[in-house]
């Protein structure tokens, strides 16, 4: 069953910045669907449209068969949201935050206590329910926000950069928690991330996004297999980069290095070094790497996903008069 349906979605800011550029995709019931891309790619803007927080310039989107433009209230009733920035009231206790959210979402008084108890147990925060939130660690706050997003029993949970700024150990804990939500509760989850490992670990399918467009959409395995094998990275002098691009088929330059896609890197290294020597290309260093989602992004765009680009908010700020 399809629970998210997006057709030709476009969002333009200030009549010039096209944050979302004609994207199409569907998400099935119980799927974890990820948007992977650098800052400024359009991931958060897409989520805001799907959550009925901003209207698209063109196109259409439906959540649980409700139209985000004409039926925004119905959309909000069937979704839960965890924003990129923390939105808890840190002067309240964990239980008070959940109580406030339950009231805002119209959870019946007769059901509130049980639902709050249930999500506190799920988030492993029952023993801290009376603690002021400002005393919580970053990971505890994130788990509480996830619990808050579930209290009204949403069919779809939206997560915007759910582990941004967390240390690796806490991030892994949040991953386990998200996978637990899918396994035990069958919730459809859509998340944005610029962490390759996060998309790899969590998502059934991944849409790679750049400059407002979806440039690839498939499972992580299929995306990596599309490169045709391993990557051999040649560290070359600047003057040898162009020469290497002409000689080696399917090569991509980046930051003084040449990336080659090969079937079996172990067997190909000797042949590649012989070709380089024959053509007077000085190989300073050579490395082998199994395909990653970063390699997929590099193959499609010529840049790494780790590269930080200005986000939309920063772009808008920089375009303001007087700047």
RARAJO-V140081 format. One record per residue. N is the residue number from 1. PSI is psi in whole degrees, 0 to 359 (none if undefined). OMEGA is omega in degrees with one decimal (* if undefined). NEAR is the number of other ideal C-beta (glycine too) atoms within 8 Angstrom. Layout:
n->N psi->PSI omega->OMEGA near->NEAR
n->N psi->PSI omega->OMEGA near->NEAR
//
This chain:
n->1 psi->133 omega->179.2 near->4
n->2 psi->126 omega->179.0 near->8
n->3 psi->340 omega->174.9 near->11
n->4 psi->127 omega->-179.8 near->15
n->5 psi->122 omega->-176.2 near->7
n->6 psi->130 omega->-179.2 near->14
n->7 psi->122 omega->173.1 near->8
n->8 psi->45 omega->-175.4 near->9
n->9 psi->130 omega->179.8 near->16
n->10 psi->138 omega->172.1 near->12
n->11 psi->122 omega->179.6 near->15
n->12 psi->132 omega->176.2 near->10
n->13 psi->139 omega->176.5 near->9
n->14 psi->27 omega->178.7 near->7
n->15 psi->16 omega->-178.0 near->4
n->16 psi->325 omega->-177.4 near->7
n->17 psi->110 omega->-179.4 near->10
n->18 psi->94 omega->-176.5 near->9
n->19 psi->325 omega->177.0 near->11
n->20 psi->128 omega->-167.6 near->14
n->21 psi->75 omega->172.0 near->10
n->22 psi->49 omega->-176.7 near->10
n->23 psi->153 omega->179.0 near->15
n->24 psi->133 omega->173.1 near->8
n->25 psi->165 omega->175.7 near->10
n->26 psi->151 omega->176.5 near->7
n->27 psi->131 omega->-177.2 near->10
n->28 psi->159 omega->176.9 near->9
n->29 psi->131 omega->176.2 near->8
n->30 psi->5 omega->-178.4 near->7
n->31 psi->147 omega->166.5 near->10
n->32 psi->113 omega->-174.9 near->12
n->33 psi->130 omega->-175.7 near->16
n->34 psi->143 omega->169.2 near->15
n->35 psi->115 omega->-178.8 near->15
n->36 psi->132 omega->178.5 near->15
n->37 psi->166 omega->-179.5 near->13
n->38 psi->169 omega->174.4 near->11
n->39 psi->138 omega->-179.9 near->8
n->40 psi->4 omega->-177.0 near->10
n->41 psi->339 omega->-178.7 near->13
n->42 psi->8 omega->-176.3 near->17
n->43 psi->308 omega->-177.0 near->11
n->44 psi->322 omega->177.8 near->12
n->45 psi->318 omega->177.6 near->12
n->46 psi->316 omega->178.7 near->16
n->47 psi->318 omega->179.9 near->13
n->48 psi->323 omega->177.1 near->9
n->49 psi->314 omega->-178.0 near->16
n->50 psi->332 omega->178.3 near->14
n->51 psi->7 omega->179.0 near->12
n->52 psi->33 omega->177.5 near->9
n->53 psi->339 omega->174.7 near->5
n->54 psi->150 omega->-176.6 near->7
n->55 psi->143 omega->176.8 near->6
n->56 psi->157 omega->175.1 near->14
n->57 psi->322 omega->177.9 near->7
n->58 psi->167 omega->175.3 near->7
n->59 psi->185 omega->-178.6 near->11
n->60 psi->157 omega->177.8 near->11
n->61 psi->139 omega->178.3 near->15
n->62 psi->138 omega->175.2 near->11
n->63 psi->122 omega->-177.8 near->13
n->64 psi->36 omega->178.6 near->11
n->65 psi->6 omega->176.3 near->4
n->66 psi->137 omega->-179.3 near->10
n->67 psi->129 omega->-175.9 near->9
n->68 psi->338 omega->-179.2 near->16
n->69 psi->313 omega->-173.8 near->9
n->70 psi->343 omega->-178.4 near->4
n->71 psi->51 omega->-175.1 near->9
n->72 psi->324 omega->-178.8 near->9
n->73 psi->320 omega->178.4 near->7
n->74 psi->322 omega->177.4 near->9
n->75 psi->313 omega->-176.2 near->15
n->76 psi->331 omega->179.4 near->9
n->77 psi->333 omega->-174.7 near->8
n->78 psi->7 omega->-179.5 near->11
n->79 psi->157 omega->169.1 near->15
n->80 psi->149 omega->-176.1 near->10
n->81 psi->135 omega->168.0 near->9
n->82 psi->111 omega->-175.5 near->13
n->83 psi->162 omega->178.7 near->8
n->84 psi->316 omega->178.6 near->7
n->85 psi->142 omega->179.4 near->4
n->86 psi->135 omega->-178.0 near->6
n->87 psi->22 omega->176.0 near->5
n->88 psi->156 omega->170.9 near->11
n->89 psi->106 omega->-172.8 near->8
n->90 psi->0 omega->175.8 near->7
n->91 psi->353 omega->176.6 near->6
n->92 psi->164 omega->174.8 near->10
n->93 psi->170 omega->177.9 near->10
n->94 psi->314 omega->-179.2 near->14
n->95 psi->321 omega->-179.7 near->10
n->96 psi->322 omega->175.8 near->9
n->97 psi->317 omega->-179.6 near->14
n->98 psi->322 omega->178.2 near->15
n->99 psi->316 omega->179.3 near->10
n->100 psi->315 omega->-178.6 near->10
n->101 psi->319 omega->-179.9 near->11
n->102 psi->320 omega->178.6 near->13
n->103 psi->318 omega->179.8 near->9
n->104 psi->326 omega->-179.1 near->6
n->105 psi->7 omega->174.0 near->9
n->106 psi->27 omega->175.8 near->6
n->107 psi->126 omega->-178.2 near->11
n->108 psi->141 omega->-177.9 near->6
n->109 psi->324 omega->-178.6 near->5
n->110 psi->340 omega->-177.3 near->4
n->111 psi->348 omega->-171.4 near->8
n->112 psi->311 omega->-175.2 near->12
n->113 psi->314 omega->-178.7 near->6
n->114 psi->317 omega->-179.3 near->7
n->115 psi->318 omega->178.5 near->13
n->116 psi->315 omega->177.4 near->13
n->117 psi->318 omega->-178.1 near->9
n->118 psi->313 omega->-176.8 near->8
n->119 psi->331 omega->174.6 near->13
n->120 psi->320 omega->176.6 near->14
n->121 psi->315 omega->-179.1 near->8
n->122 psi->321 omega->-179.1 near->10
n->123 psi->1 omega->-179.4 near->11
n->124 psi->45 omega->-179.2 near->6
n->125 psi->13 omega->-176.7 near->12
n->126 psi->323 omega->-177.8 near->8
n->127 psi->352 omega->179.2 near->4
n->128 psi->18 omega->-175.0 near->9
n->129 psi->333 omega->-178.6 near->10
n->130 psi->8 omega->179.4 near->6
n->131 psi->143 omega->175.6 near->9
n->132 psi->135 omega->-172.0 near->8
n->133 psi->331 omega->-179.6 near->15
n->134 psi->348 omega->176.5 near->6
n->135 psi->356 omega->-176.5 near->5
n->136 psi->154 omega->171.2 near->11
n->137 psi->169 omega->178.9 near->6
n->138 psi->320 omega->179.6 near->10
n->139 psi->321 omega->178.4 near->11
n->140 psi->320 omega->178.1 near->10
n->141 psi->320 omega->-179.8 near->12
n->142 psi->318 omega->179.0 near->14
n->143 psi->324 omega->178.1 near->14
n->144 psi->321 omega->177.7 near->16
n->145 psi->322 omega->176.5 near->13
n->146 psi->317 omega->178.2 near->17
n->147 psi->318 omega->179.2 near->14
n->148 psi->322 omega->179.7 near->13
n->149 psi->345 omega->-176.8 near->11
n->150 psi->352 omega->-167.2 near->15
n->151 psi->335 omega->-179.8 near->14
n->152 psi->17 omega->177.0 near->12
n->153 psi->59 omega->-179.7 near->6
n->154 psi->154 omega->174.7 near->11
n->155 psi->334 omega->-179.1 near->9
n->156 psi->135 omega->178.2 near->15
n->157 psi->123 omega->178.3 near->16
n->158 psi->129 omega->-179.8 near->14
n->159 psi->117 omega->-179.5 near->12
n->160 psi->107 omega->-177.5 near->13
n->161 psi->63 omega->-170.5 near->10
n->162 psi->340 omega->-178.3 near->12
n->163 psi->20 omega->-178.4 near->13
n->164 psi->127 omega->175.9 near->6
n->165 psi->359 omega->-179.9 near->4
n->166 psi->153 omega->178.2 near->11
n->167 psi->160 omega->-175.0 near->7
n->168 psi->321 omega->-179.2 near->6
n->169 psi->315 omega->178.6 near->6
n->170 psi->321 omega->178.2 near->13
n->171 psi->316 omega->179.9 near->12
n->172 psi->323 omega->178.1 near->8
n->173 psi->318 omega->178.2 near->10
n->174 psi->322 omega->177.3 near->15
n->175 psi->314 omega->-179.9 near->12
n->176 psi->322 omega->-179.5 near->8
n->177 psi->317 omega->179.1 near->11
n->178 psi->317 omega->178.2 near->15
n->179 psi->326 omega->177.0 near->9
n->180 psi->321 omega->178.2 near->9
n->181 psi->317 omega->-179.7 near->14
n->182 psi->313 omega->-174.9 near->12
n->183 psi->315 omega->-173.2 near->6
n->184 psi->337 omega->-174.2 near->6
n->185 psi->352 omega->176.6 near->7
n->186 psi->27 omega->-178.5 near->6
n->187 psi->140 omega->172.3 near->12
n->188 psi->129 omega->-175.7 near->15
n->189 psi->132 omega->173.8 near->15
n->190 psi->126 omega->-176.9 near->16
n->191 psi->153 omega->171.8 near->16
n->192 psi->147 omega->178.5 near->14
n->193 psi->155 omega->167.3 near->12
n->194 psi->13 omega->173.7 near->10
n->195 psi->115 omega->-179.5 near->8
n->196 psi->318 omega->-177.9 near->10
n->197 psi->325 omega->-180.0 near->6
n->198 psi->313 omega->178.0 near->13
n->199 psi->318 omega->-179.5 near->14
n->200 psi->316 omega->-175.1 near->10
n->201 psi->321 omega->-167.7 near->7
n->202 psi->323 omega->-161.7 near->12
n->203 psi->135 omega->172.2 near->13
n->204 psi->320 omega->174.3 near->6
n->205 psi->153 omega->-176.0 near->10
n->206 psi->131 omega->170.8 near->15
n->207 psi->118 omega->176.7 near->13
n->208 psi->125 omega->-173.2 near->15
n->209 psi->140 omega->177.1 near->15
n->210 psi->133 omega->-180.0 near->12
n->211 psi->43 omega->174.1 near->6
n->212 psi->357 omega->-177.9 near->12
n->213 psi->150 omega->169.8 near->10
n->214 psi->114 omega->-175.8 near->10
n->215 psi->349 omega->174.8 near->8
n->216 psi->147 omega->179.8 near->10
n->217 psi->116 omega->179.2 near->8
n->218 psi->185 omega->173.0 near->9
n->219 psi->160 omega->179.1 near->8
n->220 psi->317 omega->-179.1 near->11
n->221 psi->312 omega->-178.2 near->6
n->222 psi->323 omega->178.3 near->8
n->223 psi->317 omega->-179.4 near->13
n->224 psi->323 omega->178.2 near->12
n->225 psi->335 omega->-178.5 near->8
n->226 psi->342 omega->179.0 near->9
n->227 psi->346 omega->175.2 near->11
n->228 psi->9 omega->176.9 near->8
n->229 psi->212 omega->-177.6 near->9
n->230 psi->169 omega->174.2 near->12
n->231 psi->133 omega->170.6 near->14
n->232 psi->126 omega->-176.9 near->14
n->233 psi->119 omega->178.1 near->12
n->234 psi->124 omega->175.1 near->13
n->235 psi->113 omega->-172.4 near->10
n->236 psi->162 omega->170.6 near->14
n->237 psi->154 omega->-177.1 near->7
n->238 psi->319 omega->-176.8 near->6
n->239 psi->344 omega->-179.4 near->6
n->240 psi->349 omega->-177.7 near->10
n->241 psi->307 omega->-178.5 near->12
n->242 psi->322 omega->178.6 near->7
n->243 psi->317 omega->179.5 near->10
n->244 psi->324 omega->179.5 near->15
n->245 psi->325 omega->179.3 near->10
n->246 psi->327 omega->-174.6 near->5
n->247 psi->317 omega->-174.2 near->9
n->248 psi->120 omega->179.9 near->10
n->249 psi->147 omega->177.8 near->3
n->250 psi->35 omega->177.2 near->7
n->251 psi->149 omega->-179.7 near->10
n->252 psi->129 omega->178.5 near->9
n->253 psi->146 omega->171.6 near->10
n->254 psi->119 omega->170.4 near->10
n->255 psi->51 omega->176.4 near->3
n->256 psi->10 omega->179.6 near->7
n->257 psi->157 omega->177.6 near->10
n->258 psi->125 omega->-179.1 near->13
n->259 psi->126 omega->178.9 near->14
n->260 psi->136 omega->175.7 near->12
n->261 psi->125 omega->-177.5 near->10
n->262 psi->159 omega->-178.9 near->12
n->263 psi->312 omega->-178.1 near->6
n->264 psi->100 omega->-173.2 near->8
n->265 psi->321 omega->-178.3 near->11
n->266 psi->321 omega->-178.5 near->6
n->267 psi->336 omega->-172.3 near->7
n->268 psi->342 omega->-173.9 near->11
n->269 psi->313 omega->-177.7 near->11
n->270 psi->315 omega->-178.8 near->7
n->271 psi->319 omega->-179.2 near->8
n->272 psi->318 omega->178.2 near->14
n->273 psi->323 omega->178.4 near->10
n->274 psi->318 omega->178.8 near->8
n->275 psi->318 omega->179.6 near->10
n->276 psi->316 omega->-179.8 near->13
n->277 psi->317 omega->-179.3 near->8
n->278 psi->328 omega->-178.2 near->6
n->279 psi->17 omega->176.7 near->8
n->280 psi->38 omega->175.0 near->5
n->281 psi->122 omega->-176.8 near->11
n->282 psi->106 omega->179.3 near->8
n->283 psi->110 omega->-178.3 near->10
n->284 psi->325 omega->-179.6 near->6
n->285 psi->149 omega->178.7 near->6
n->286 psi->136 omega->-179.4 near->11
n->287 psi->153 omega->176.3 near->7
n->288 psi->139 omega->176.1 near->11
n->289 psi->136 omega->173.9 near->9
n->290 psi->151 omega->-177.0 near->6
n->291 psi->138 omega->174.5 near->11
n->292 psi->171 omega->175.5 near->10
n->293 psi->333 omega->175.5 near->15
n->294 psi->322 omega->176.7 near->10
n->295 psi->322 omega->177.0 near->13
n->296 psi->313 omega->-179.7 near->15
n->297 psi->318 omega->178.6 near->15
n->298 psi->319 omega->179.5 near->14
n->299 psi->323 omega->-176.5 near->10
n->300 psi->329 omega->-171.5 near->9
n->301 psi->343 omega->-176.6 near->8
n->302 psi->9 omega->177.4 near->6
n->303 psi->163 omega->-179.3 near->8
n->304 psi->149 omega->-180.0 near->8
n->305 psi->339 omega->-179.8 near->13
n->306 psi->341 omega->179.9 near->7
n->307 psi->127 omega->179.0 near->7
n->308 psi->125 omega->175.6 near->5
n->309 psi->153 omega->-178.5 near->8
n->310 psi->135 omega->176.8 near->7
n->311 psi->172 omega->-173.8 near->9
n->312 psi->318 omega->-178.8 near->12
n->313 psi->319 omega->-179.8 near->6
n->314 psi->321 omega->177.8 near->9
n->315 psi->315 omega->-179.1 near->11
n->316 psi->319 omega->-179.1 near->11
n->317 psi->318 omega->-178.5 near->8
n->318 psi->340 omega->-179.3 near->8
n->319 psi->359 omega->-178.8 near->9
n->320 psi->148 omega->178.4 near->7
n->321 psi->141 omega->178.4 near->3
n->322 psi->354 omega->177.8 near->3
n->323 psi->none omega->* near->6
//
